[in-house]
Amino acid sequence: MDLEQQLGNLRLADEHIARGRRLIEHQLQTVHKLKLKGDDADSAITLLQEMRVSLEAMMEHRAVIEETIAMIRIGKR
């Protein structure tokens, strides 16, 4: 477990989380537009829910990376 590699993983996780949040916001807007037009939004809502589940998984993975970094740093003391 290399600290620099884990820090790189953390940066990548942050990028993925930020992108996920942007995509969720876009999907939320899509759902609202569909509802305003009176169109069926069920599949868009299902996708939005799945995107939120994926974002949660990304955030949990980020937490694991943070724990790994903390363990590496403790081991180097």
C-alpha positions as a Markdown table, in Angstrom:
| # | Residue | x | y | z |
|---|---|---|---|---|
| 1 | Met | 0.0 | 0.0 | 0.0 |
| 2 | Asp | 1.8 | 3.1 | -1.3 |
| 3 | Leu | 0.7 | 6.4 | 0.1 |
| 4 | Glu | 1.1 | 8.3 | -3.2 |
| 5 | Gln | -1.0 | 5.7 | -5.0 |
| 6 | Gln | -3.7 | 5.9 | -2.4 |
| 7 | Leu | -3.7 | 9.7 | -2.5 |
| 8 | Gly | -4.1 | 9.4 | -6.3 |
| 9 | Asn | -7.0 | 7.0 | -5.7 |
| 10 | Leu | -8.6 | 9.5 | -3.4 |
| 11 | Arg | -8.3 | 12.3 | -6.0 |
| 12 | Leu | -9.9 | 10.0 | -8.6 |
| 13 | Ala | -12.7 | 9.1 | -6.2 |
| 14 | Asp | -13.3 | 12.8 | -5.6 |
| 15 | Glu | -13.6 | 13.3 | -9.3 |
| 16 | His | -16.0 | 10.4 | -9.7 |
| 17 | Ile | -18.1 | 11.7 | -6.9 |
| 18 | Ala | -18.2 | 15.2 | -8.3 |
| 19 | Arg | -19.2 | 13.8 | -11.7 |
| 20 | Gly | -21.8 | 11.6 | -10.1 |
| 21 | Arg | -23.4 | 14.6 | -8.3 |
| 22 | Arg | -23.5 | 16.6 | -11.6 |
| 23 | Leu | -25.1 | 13.7 | -13.4 |
| 24 | Ile | -27.7 | 13.3 | -10.6 |
| 25 | Glu | -28.5 | 17.0 | -10.7 |
| 26 | His | -29.0 | 16.7 | -14.5 |
| 27 | Gln | -31.2 | 13.7 | -14.1 |
| 28 | Leu | -33.2 | 15.5 | -11.4 |
| 29 | Gln | -33.8 | 18.3 | -13.9 |
| 30 | Thr | -34.9 | 15.8 | -16.5 |
| 31 | Val | -37.4 | 14.3 | -14.1 |
| 32 | His | -38.8 | 17.7 | -13.3 |
| 33 | Lys | -39.1 | 18.6 | -17.0 |
| 34 | Leu | -40.9 | 15.3 | -17.8 |
| 35 | Lys | -43.4 | 15.9 | -14.9 |
| 36 | Leu | -44.0 | 19.5 | -16.0 |
| 37 | Lys | -44.8 | 18.3 | -19.5 |
| 38 | Gly | -47.1 | 15.6 | -18.1 |
| 39 | Asp | -44.9 | 12.9 | -19.6 |
| 40 | Asp | -44.2 | 9.5 | -17.9 |
| 41 | Ala | -41.2 | 10.0 | -15.6 |
| 42 | Asp | -41.1 | 6.5 | -14.1 |
| 43 | Ser | -38.0 | 5.3 | -15.9 |
| 44 | Ala | -36.2 | 8.6 | -15.3 |
| 45 | Ile | -37.0 | 8.3 | -11.6 |
| 46 | Thr | -35.8 | 4.7 | -11.5 |
| 47 | Leu | -32.6 | 5.8 | -13.1 |
| 48 | Leu | -32.2 | 8.7 | -10.6 |
| 49 | Gln | -32.6 | 6.3 | -7.7 |
| 50 | Glu | -30.0 | 3.9 | -9.1 |
| 51 | Met | -27.6 | 6.9 | -9.7 |
| 52 | Arg | -28.1 | 7.8 | -6.0 |
| 53 | Val | -27.3 | 4.3 | -5.0 |
| 54 | Ser | -24.1 | 4.4 | -7.1 |
| 55 | Leu | -23.1 | 7.7 | -5.6 |
| 56 | Glu | -23.5 | 6.2 | -2.1 |
| 57 | Ala | -21.2 | 3.3 | -3.2 |
| 58 | Met | -18.6 | 5.8 | -4.5 |
| 59 | Met | -18.7 | 7.7 | -1.2 |
| 60 | Glu | -18.3 | 4.5 | 0.8 |
| 61 | His | -15.3 | 3.5 | -1.4 |
| 62 | Arg | -13.8 | 6.9 | -0.8 |
| 63 | Ala | -14.1 | 6.3 | 3.0 |
| 64 | Val | -12.2 | 3.1 | 2.6 |
| 65 | Ile | -9.5 | 4.9 | 0.7 |
| 66 | Glu | -9.3 | 7.5 | 3.5 |
| 67 | Glu | -9.0 | 4.7 | 6.1 |
| 68 | Thr | -6.2 | 3.1 | 4.1 |
| 69 | Ile | -4.4 | 6.4 | 4.0 |
| 70 | Ala | -4.8 | 6.8 | 7.7 |
| 71 | Met | -3.4 | 3.3 | 8.3 |
| 72 | Ile | -0.4 | 4.0 | 6.1 |
| 73 | Arg | 0.3 | 7.3 | 7.9 |
| 74 | Ile | 0.1 | 5.6 | 11.3 |
| 75 | Gly | 2.4 | 2.9 | 10.1 |
| 76 | Lys | 5.0 | 5.5 | 9.0 |
| 77 | Arg | 5.3 | 7.2 | 12.4 |
